Amino acid sequence: MKRLPIRRTLAACAVMVLAAAGARLRAADALPKAETILDKSVEATGGKAAYEKSHNTVITGSMELPAMGIKGTMTITKAEPDKSLAEIEIAAVGSIKQGYDGKTAWEINPMQGARIREGDEATAAKREAHYHDENWRDDFKKVETVGTETVDGKDCYKLVKTPNAGNPVTEYYDKKTGLLVKASTTVSTPNGDMEASTVFSDYRKEGDLLVAHKIQQSAGPQEITITLETFKFNVDLAKNKFDLPDEIKALTKTEPSPKK
């Protein structure tokens, strides 16, 4: 009879453990679907109709690598359906350009010269060039909510997005606002793969859209702070704006077959 209280205590503990486990399972079940979170983010930043009104964008800003004491200016031009051009000027380094014309991903920089981006690099460039990224279903074959996490002081839902091609992307969305707070993925570079993360902040209205004006990027040991200053939509762009530079055209030319 003296052991009965012990049995009762053990039984009570078992009930508590089962209840806690059940609560955790219910909490997991309570996580909203990734599709719902992503669609909410589109609405939070202006709504699909507002995105569809925009056909191209020209963004200007500045960038800084604090650890290296490097500063520069940048202009990013994007147009539907999938064209992009980033032009960066860095003092004491020179001009860096990256582009995607709908078929070819390329880069020209003072260190490596002109090169065509291939493999995972090209895949990522194509996805990033997709102008109407509110249509995220076009680029990702699977999205799932995997948990919650506090990022930059904000309670966030953690999503894993698997693209049609390339490396998965982990994104964190503010539970309250629906805004994207952070994204991380593995990026391919000429020096090999590295983990990269981007933190988005200072969301402000530009036209009908709410956009982040400060972007903090880290890739390997390097950290870059990007401040976006102006956004212009539906600009009258030059017809050849996204044409391949001559240096890149030279790389795409195939040698004629030798005559027999």
N, C-alpha and C positions, 0 to 999 in steps of 0.2 A: 504493500500500500504506500510505502514511503516513496516508491519510484513513480507513482502516478503523476505527481506534479511535474516531474522531469519530462514524462511523456507528453503531458499537456503543453509544456513549454516548447518542446521540439515540434509538436504539431502546430503550435501557434507560429513558430518561426517559419515552418514550411509554408503556412498560409501566407505569411508576410512576403516570403520570397516569390511565391507564385503570383501574388497580387502585384508586386513590383515589376516582375517580368511581363505580366499582362499589361501594366500601365505603359511600359516601354514599347511593347508591340503596338498598343493603341496609338501611342505618340507617333511611331513610325508610319502607321496607317494614316495618320492625320496629315502627313506632309502633302501639300498640294502637288498636283502633277506638274512636271516641268513645262508642258505645253501651256498650262494656265499661267504660270509665272512669266514665261516669255511673251505671251500675248498681253499680259498686264503691263509689262515693261514697254511694249509698243504704245499702248494707250497712255501710259504715264508720261511718255516723251512727246506726245502730240497726237497720236492716233494714226491709223493706216491712211486715212484720207489726206492728212497733212503731208505724210511721206510721199504719197503718189503725186502731189502737186509739184514736187521737186524733181528736176531732170538732170541737173548738174550742180556742183558746189565748188567754190573756190575758197580755201581756208588759208589764212596767213597766221603765223605765230613765231615763237622763238623757242630755242632749245638750249639746254645747258648740261654739261657733264661736270658736276662740281669737283669731283676727285681729280680731274685732269685740267681743270681751269679752262675748259673749252666752252665757247658760246657761239651760237649761230642763229640764223633766221631760216624760216622754211615756208614754202608755199605748196599746198596740196590741192590738186585738181582732180575731181572725180566726175564721171558722167555715166549715165545709164547706157547699155545695161551692165557693162563690166570693164570700164576703162579708168585708168588712174595714172597720175604722174606726181611724184614727190620731188621737189627741187629744194636742196639744202645748200646754204652758203655758210661755211665755217672759216673764220679768220685763221690764217696761218696753215690751213689745211687745203681749202679750195672748195670746189663745187662737187656735190654728190647728187646723182639723179637715179631714181628708180621708177620704172614704169611697167604698165601692162596694157597692151593695145587690143585686148580681146583674144589674142592668140599667143603672144610671146611675152614672157616676163624677163626683164632685163635690168642691168645696173651699170652705171659708170661712176667710178670714184678714183681719186688720185692715187690710192694705194694699189689697186688691182687692175685699173684700167676698165675697159669695156668687157662685159661678160653677159652671157645668157644664163638666167637662173633656171635650173632644171630640177627634176625630182620633187622632193617634198617642198623645196623652196618655191618652185613654180606653182605647185598645188595650193600652197598657202597664199601666194600672191593673187592667184585667180579668185580664191574665196574672198580675200580682203577687198578686191576690186569690185565685187558684186555690189552695185549701187544701192539697190533696194534691199538692204539687209533686214528690213522689217519682215521680208518674206523668208525668214530663216529656214522654213521647211524645204526650200530649194537646195540648201547647202548641207543640211544635217539629216542623216538617216535615222538617228536615234538620239533622244534626249531623256534624261532621267534626273529626278530629285534624289540626292543621296544623303542629305542631312542638313544640319544647320550649323552656322559658325559665326562668331563675332569677328568682323573685319573693320578695321579703322573705327572702332567704337560703335559699329552698327550691327544689329542682329540681322543675319542674312540667311537666305536659302542657298544651299550649295548644289549646283547642277553640273552634270557631266554631259557634254554634247559630243557626239561622235559624228564627224563629217562624212560625206560620201567618199572622200579620199583624204588621206593625211592623218595627222595626230589628233587625238581627242583634246577638247578644250574644257577646262573647269572654270565655271563662272559663279560669282556670288552676287545675289540680288537683295537689296534692302527690303526687308519684310514690310516696312511701313510705306515706303514711297514707290517700290517696284523698280527703282533705278539700279543699273549695273554699277557695282562698287569695285569689283576686281575680276580679272581674268588671268589664267595661267595655262601654259602649254609648253610643249617641247618644240623648239624652233630649230630648223636646219640652216647652217651657215657654211661658208667655205672652210671654216676652221672646225667643223663638226657640229654635232647637236648640243644644245644647251637649254637649260630650263629658263623660261622667261615669264615674268609676271607684270601686269599692268594694273595700276590703281587709278580709278576715275573719280574726279571730284569737281567742285565748283560748277555745278549744273546751273545754266542760265538760259533764258529764252533767246532764241535767234529765229526771227520770223515766227512760224507756227510751231517750231520744234524746240524741245528742251535738250540742250547738249552740254557735255562736260567741257570745261575750259582749261582744266588742269589735268595732266596725265603724267603719272610717275611710273617710269618703266625700269625694270632691272633685268639684265640678262648676264648670267655669270657674275663676274665681279663688278660689272659696269652698271651705273645708275644714271638715268637720263630724266631730266625734268622738262616737260613740254608745256608751254603756255600758249593756248590758242586765243587769238585776239580778234580776228574778223571772220565772218562767214557771209558769203554772197551766194545766193541761189539763182538758178536759171540765168546764168551769165551768157552773153553772146561770145562763145568761144571760137577761136580760129579753127578752121576745118582740119588743119594739120596738127592740132595741139597734141594728139596722142600718137602721131606717126613715129616710127622707129628712127632714132638718130642714125646718121650715116655709119658711125662706128659699129652699131649693132646690126645694121643691114649687111655690112661686110661679113659679119660672123654667121649670118643666116644663109648666105649664098653657098650653094653646093658646087663643088668642082665638076666641070664637064667630064663625062666618061671618056677614057682614052679611046682613040679610033683604032679599029682593028685593021 
